[in-house]
């Protein structure tokens, strides 16, 4: 490993930060494509963990990809994720780190089981943040842990006015 003040180290640090930022962007892309497991699965380390209170606790790349796809099929029928202000903190050896970013999400939610208030899907606002651990693997940077902390959820009134067809 080069010295932290060397040009080689500084370049490696910038490249790592850019790759982790791309990891967050690809996560949003996969989420907005109904949690496409072909996009989301490769973003996670083999033994990764994904957590969100009230949604799921998933362990392992395959379980995360399948579990998130199931959430999109059953609960989050449509979404657009705004991943805001990623804060990337790298370990000194540039092989692991942490990434925190804010979430602002517009989505359409299926009625919850037993929800007497809504018989049809509901357009919803979500706000909160993600805390993640990242690790450099032979395949590149991957999430080893992702925790979604939802802090705001509410019905969007009036409902979304789509300009193009949406597959609900």
Backbone as numpy.savetxt, mean C-alpha at the origin, in Angstrom:
# Nx Ny Nz CAx CAy CAz Cx Cy Cz
31.47 -2.19 1.75 30.62 -1.02 1.75 31.51 0.22 1.75
31.22 1.13 0.89 31.97 2.38 0.81 31.68 3.26 2.03
32.56 4.20 2.27 32.39 5.15 3.39 31.17 6.03 3.12
30.40 6.38 4.19 29.20 7.21 4.03 29.46 8.57 3.36
30.68 9.05 3.38 30.96 10.34 2.75 31.41 10.21 1.30
31.61 8.97 0.83 32.10 8.77 -0.53 30.99 9.00 -1.55
31.39 9.34 -2.74 30.43 9.51 -3.82 29.70 8.23 -4.15
30.41 7.09 -4.08 29.80 5.79 -4.36 28.68 5.49 -3.37
28.93 5.75 -2.09 27.92 5.51 -1.04 26.73 6.44 -1.25
27.01 7.70 -1.49 25.92 8.67 -1.66 25.06 8.30 -2.87
25.68 7.85 -3.96 24.92 7.43 -5.14 24.07 6.20 -4.80
24.63 5.22 -4.11 23.88 4.03 -3.72 22.70 4.40 -2.84
22.89 5.36 -1.96 21.80 5.82 -1.07 20.68 6.47 -1.89
21.04 7.32 -2.83 20.03 7.97 -3.68 19.28 6.93 -4.52
20.00 5.95 -5.05 19.35 4.90 -5.84 18.39 4.09 -4.98
18.80 3.76 -3.76 17.93 3.01 -2.86 16.66 3.80 -2.55
16.82 5.08 -2.26 15.65 5.91 -1.96 14.70 5.97 -3.16
15.24 6.10 -4.36 14.40 6.14 -5.57 13.67 4.82 -5.76
14.37 3.71 -5.55 13.75 2.40 -5.72 12.66 2.16 -4.68
12.85 2.60 -3.46 11.82 2.45 -2.42 10.63 3.35 -2.74
10.88 4.56 -3.23 9.79 5.42 -3.67 8.98 4.77 -4.78
9.67 4.10 -5.72 8.98 3.37 -6.78 8.17 2.20 -6.22
8.67 1.57 -5.18 7.95 0.48 -4.52 6.60 0.98 -4.00
6.60 2.14 -3.36 5.37 2.75 -2.86 4.42 3.07 -4.03
4.96 3.61 -5.11 4.13 3.96 -6.27 3.53 2.70 -6.92
4.31 1.64 -7.02 3.78 0.39 -7.59 2.71 -0.21 -6.68
2.87 -0.03 -5.37 1.85 -0.49 -4.42 0.52 0.23 -4.73
0.57 1.54 -4.92 -0.64 2.31 -5.24 -1.25 1.83 -6.56
-0.40 1.61 -7.56 -0.88 1.14 -8.85 -1.61 -0.19 -8.72
-1.00 -1.14 -8.01 -1.65 -2.43 -7.80 -2.94 -2.32 -7.02
-2.94 -1.46 -5.99 -4.15 -1.27 -5.19 -5.29 -0.71 -6.03
-4.95 0.22 -6.93 -5.99 0.84 -7.76 -6.43 -0.04 -8.92
-5.79 -1.17 -9.06 -6.21 -2.16 -10.06 -6.81 -3.36 -9.34
-7.66 -3.05 -8.37 -8.39 -4.05 -7.58 -7.44 -4.98 -6.86
-6.37 -4.41 -6.30 -5.36 -5.19 -5.56 -4.85 -6.35 -6.40
-4.44 -6.03 -7.61 -3.95 -7.02 -8.56 -2.78 -7.81 -7.94
-2.96 -9.11 -7.72 -1.90 -9.89 -7.08 -0.64 -9.99 -7.93
-0.76 -9.87 -9.24 0.43 -9.91 -10.11 1.29 -8.67 -9.92
0.70 -7.56 -9.51 1.46 -6.34 -9.24 1.90 -6.31 -7.78
0.98 -6.61 -6.87 1.29 -6.48 -5.44 2.20 -7.57 -4.89
2.00 -8.81 -5.29 2.79 -9.92 -4.76 4.29 -9.70 -4.84
4.83 -9.33 -6.00 6.27 -9.15 -6.12 6.85 -7.99 -5.31
6.01 -7.14 -4.74 6.50 -6.02 -3.94 6.91 -6.44 -2.53
6.56 -7.67 -2.14 6.76 -8.13 -0.78 7.84 -9.21 -0.70
8.58 -9.19 0.39 9.52 -10.27 0.68 8.72 -11.54 0.96
9.37 -12.68 0.80 8.67 -13.97 0.94 7.96 -14.11 2.29
8.56 -13.63 3.37 7.99 -13.78 4.71 7.39 -12.47 5.24
6.97 -11.61 4.37 6.46 -10.29 4.75 5.17 -10.39 5.56
4.83 -9.27 6.20 3.60 -9.14 6.99 2.87 -7.89 6.51
1.53 -7.98 6.38 0.68 -6.84 6.04 -0.43 -6.79 7.08
-0.62 -5.62 7.71 -1.58 -5.47 8.80 -2.44 -4.23 8.60
-3.71 -4.36 8.87 -4.61 -3.21 8.93 -5.80 -3.59 9.80
-5.91 -2.92 10.93 -6.99 -3.21 11.87 -8.34 -3.09 11.17
-9.16 -4.09 11.34 -10.49 -4.10 10.74 -10.51 -4.63 9.32
-9.34 -4.90 8.78 -9.28 -5.42 7.41 -8.64 -6.81 7.37
-7.36 -6.90 7.75 -6.68 -8.20 7.67 -5.32 -8.13 8.34
-4.86 -9.28 8.77 -3.48 -9.51 9.19 -3.00 -10.66 8.31
-2.06 -10.38 7.43 -1.62 -11.37 6.44 -0.13 -11.61 6.59
0.28 -12.87 6.45 1.69 -13.23 6.60 2.12 -14.04 5.39
3.20 -13.61 4.74 3.75 -14.29 3.58 3.30 -13.63 2.29
4.21 -13.56 1.33 3.94 -12.90 0.04 2.67 -13.41 -0.62
2.52 -14.73 -0.70 1.36 -15.30 -1.38 0.06 -14.99 -0.64
0.10 -15.07 0.68 -1.09 -14.77 1.48 -1.46 -13.29 1.37
-0.45 -12.43 1.30 -0.72 -10.99 1.15 -1.36 -10.73 -0.21
-0.78 -11.27 -1.27 -1.34 -11.05 -2.62 -2.77 -11.55 -2.71
-3.02 -12.76 -2.21 -4.37 -13.33 -2.27 -5.33 -12.59 -1.34
-4.87 -12.27 -0.14 -5.73 -11.59 0.83 -6.14 -10.21 0.38
-5.19 -9.45 -0.18 -5.53 -8.11 -0.67 -6.46 -8.19 -1.87
-6.25 -9.16 -2.75 -7.17 -9.34 -3.89 -8.57 -9.69 -3.39
-8.64 -10.50 -2.34 -9.94 -10.84 -1.74 -10.64 -9.62 -1.15
-9.86 -8.74 -0.51 -10.45 -7.50 0.02 -11.05 -6.65 -1.10
-10.36 -6.58 -2.23 -10.87 -5.79 -3.35 -12.12 -6.43 -3.94
-12.16 -7.73 -3.98 -13.32 -8.42 -4.54 -14.55 -8.29 -3.64
-14.32 -8.32 -2.32 -15.43 -8.37 -1.37 -15.80 -7.04 -0.72
-14.82 -6.16 -0.50 -15.08 -4.96 0.31 -14.78 -3.65 -0.39
-13.59 -3.53 -0.96 -13.17 -2.27 -1.59 -13.35 -2.47 -3.10
-14.48 -2.03 -3.61 -14.88 -2.34 -4.98 -14.17 -1.46 -6.02
-13.76 -0.30 -5.62 -13.05 0.65 -6.49 -12.23 1.55 -5.59
-11.06 1.98 -6.07 -10.25 2.89 -5.25 -9.28 3.68 -6.10
-8.88 4.80 -5.53 -7.76 5.57 -6.06 -6.96 6.03 -4.85
-5.70 5.62 -4.82 -4.81 5.87 -3.68 -3.88 7.03 -3.98
-3.85 7.99 -3.07 -2.86 9.05 -3.12 -1.87 8.76 -2.01
-0.67 8.34 -2.40 0.40 8.05 -1.46 1.22 9.33 -1.33
1.22 9.92 -0.16 1.72 11.28 0.01 2.94 11.31 0.94
3.93 12.08 0.56 5.09 12.42 1.38 5.82 11.21 1.96
6.30 10.29 1.12 7.05 9.17 1.69 8.32 9.65 2.40
8.49 9.19 3.61 9.68 9.48 4.40 10.47 8.18 4.48
11.62 8.16 3.81 12.43 6.95 3.70 13.66 7.11 4.58
13.85 6.16 5.50 15.00 6.16 6.40 15.76 4.86 6.18
16.98 4.96 5.72 17.78 3.79 5.41 18.76 3.46 6.53
19.00 2.17 6.72 20.05 1.73 7.64 21.39 2.13 7.04
22.40 2.25 7.87 23.73 2.69 7.42 24.31 1.77 6.36
23.98 0.46 6.40 24.53 -0.46 5.41 23.73 -0.49 4.10
22.65 0.31 4.01 21.80 0.43 2.82 21.19 -0.90 2.39
20.90 -1.77 3.36 20.31 -3.06 3.05 18.91 -3.21 3.65
18.49 -2.24 4.45 17.16 -2.26 5.05 16.78 -0.82 5.39
15.54 -0.64 5.77 15.10 0.69 6.13 13.64 0.70 6.52
13.15 1.91 6.69 11.75 2.14 7.04 11.19 3.18 6.08
9.90 3.07 5.81 9.24 4.05 4.95 7.86 4.34 5.54
7.59 5.61 5.74 6.30 6.08 6.26 5.71 6.99 5.19
4.42 6.81 4.89 3.76 7.73 3.96 2.29 7.85 4.35
1.72 8.97 3.95 0.31 9.24 4.23 -0.56 8.70 3.11
-1.78 8.33 3.47 -2.76 7.82 2.53 -3.97 8.73 2.51
-4.36 9.13 1.31 -5.65 9.77 1.09 -6.28 8.94 -0.01
-7.42 8.32 0.27 -8.01 7.36 -0.65 -9.48 7.67 -0.86
-9.88 7.62 -2.11 -11.28 7.64 -2.47 -11.61 6.21 -2.87
-12.74 5.70 -2.41 -13.07 4.32 -2.74 -14.58 4.11 -2.69
-15.00 2.98 -3.21 -16.38 2.54 -3.10 -16.36 1.23 -2.33
-17.07 1.23 -1.20 -17.07 0.07 -0.30 -18.38 -0.70 -0.43
-18.26 -2.02 -0.43 -19.44 -2.88 -0.38 -20.06 -2.76 1.01
-21.35 -2.97 1.12 -21.95 -2.95 2.45 -21.33 -4.03 3.33
-21.06 -3.68 4.58 -20.53 -4.66 5.52 -21.61 -5.66 5.87
-21.22 -6.87 6.18 -22.19 -7.89 6.59 -22.98 -7.37 7.78
-24.28 -7.41 7.67 -25.14 -6.97 8.77 -25.35 -5.46 8.83
-24.83 -4.72 7.84 -24.99 -3.26 7.83 -26.39 -2.92 7.33
-27.25 -2.50 8.24 -28.62 -2.16 7.89 -28.74 -0.77 7.26
-27.69 0.07 7.44 -27.75 1.44 6.96 -27.53 1.58 5.46
-26.81 0.63 4.85 -26.50 0.72 3.43 -26.73 -0.63 2.77
-27.67 -0.67 1.84 -27.94 -1.89 1.11 -27.13 -1.95 -0.18
-26.54 -0.82 -0.55 -25.76 -0.77 -1.79 -24.37 -0.23 -1.47
-23.44 -0.35 -2.41 -22.09 0.17 -2.18 -22.10 1.66 -1.82
-21.12 2.07 -1.01 -21.03 3.44 -0.52 -19.71 4.06 -0.93
-19.79 5.25 -1.50 -18.57 6.00 -1.82 -18.02 6.55 -0.52
-16.71 6.37 -0.33 -16.08 6.59 0.97 -14.75 7.30 0.84
-14.44 8.15 1.82 -13.12 8.75 1.99 -12.35 7.94 3.02
-11.07 7.78 2.79 -10.18 7.16 3.77 -8.97 8.06 3.95
-8.50 8.16 5.16 -7.26 8.86 5.42 -6.50 8.16 6.52
-5.21 8.20 6.44 -4.37 7.57 7.45 -2.94 7.55 6.98
-2.21 6.53 7.43 -0.83 6.43 6.99 -0.38 4.97 7.00
0.69 4.76 6.27 1.36 3.47 6.22 2.71 3.60 6.92
3.06 2.58 7.69 4.41 2.43 8.23 4.91 1.10 7.68
6.10 1.13 7.10 6.61 -0.10 6.51 8.08 -0.29 6.83
8.48 -1.54 6.78 9.88 -1.91 6.82 10.21 -2.43 5.43
11.39 -2.08 4.94 11.83 -2.51 3.63 13.18 -3.22 3.75
13.42 -4.12 2.82 14.67 -4.88 2.85 15.16 -5.06 1.41
16.46 -5.02 1.24 17.06 -5.26 -0.07 17.23 -6.77 -0.24
16.58 -7.33 -1.23 16.67 -8.76 -1.52 17.44 -8.92 -2.84
17.77 -10.15 -3.22 18.42 -10.34 -4.52 17.57 -9.84 -5.69
16.24 -9.76 -5.50 15.33 -9.26 -6.54 15.17 -7.75 -6.50
15.70 -7.09 -5.49 15.56 -5.65 -5.32 14.88 -5.33 -4.00
14.48 -4.08 -3.82 13.84 -3.65 -2.58 12.43 -4.24 -2.50
12.10 -4.74 -1.30 10.79 -5.33 -1.05 10.30 -4.89 0.32
8.98 -4.88 0.47 8.39 -4.64 1.79 8.56 -5.90 2.63
9.03 -5.76 3.86 9.03 -6.89 4.79 7.88 -6.76 5.79
7.38 -5.55 5.96 6.22 -5.32 6.82 5.53 -4.04 6.34
4.22 -4.11 6.24 3.40 -2.94 5.91 2.25 -2.90 6.90
2.10 -1.77 7.55 0.99 -1.57 8.49 0.22 -0.33 8.06
-1.06 -0.52 7.75 -1.95 0.58 7.40 -2.69 1.00 8.67
-2.60 2.28 8.99 -3.27 2.84 10.16 -4.33 3.81 9.66
-5.58 3.34 9.55 -6.69 4.17 9.07 -7.12 5.08 10.20
-7.13 6.38 9.94 -7.50 7.37 10.95 -8.79 8.11 10.62
-9.24 8.01 9.38 -10.41 8.75 8.93 -11.15 7.91 7.92
-12.45 7.79 8.11 -13.29 7.11 7.13 -14.66 7.74 7.20
-15.21 8.04 6.04 -16.54 8.62 6.03 -17.18 8.53 4.66
-18.49 8.61 4.66 -19.23 8.54 3.41 -19.04 9.83 2.62
-18.82 9.68 1.33 -18.67 10.83 0.43 -20.05 11.27 -0.04
-20.38 12.51 0.24 -21.67 13.06 -0.18 -21.40 14.39 -0.88
-21.85 14.56 -2.10 -22.57 13.59 -2.92 -21.65 12.47 -3.37
-22.25 11.42 -3.91 -21.46 10.27 -4.33 -20.58 10.63 -5.52
-19.58 9.77 -5.78 -18.64 10.03 -6.87 -19.37 10.15 -8.20
-18.93 11.06 -9.02 -19.46 11.25 -10.37 -18.36 10.83 -11.34
-18.39 9.59 -11.79 -17.34 9.05 -12.64 -17.43 9.61 -14.05
-16.30 9.95 -14.61 -16.22 10.47 -15.97 -16.02 9.36 -17.00
-15.57 8.21 -16.53 -15.39 7.03 -17.38 -15.99 5.85 -16.64
-16.38 4.82 -17.37 -16.98 3.64 -16.70 -16.04 3.03 -15.67
-16.62 2.58 -14.57 -15.88 1.91 -13.52 -16.52 0.55 -13.33
-15.69 -0.48 -13.27 -16.21 -1.84 -13.05 -16.39 -2.06 -11.56
-17.61 -1.94 -11.09 -17.91 -2.22 -9.68 -18.34 -3.63 -9.60
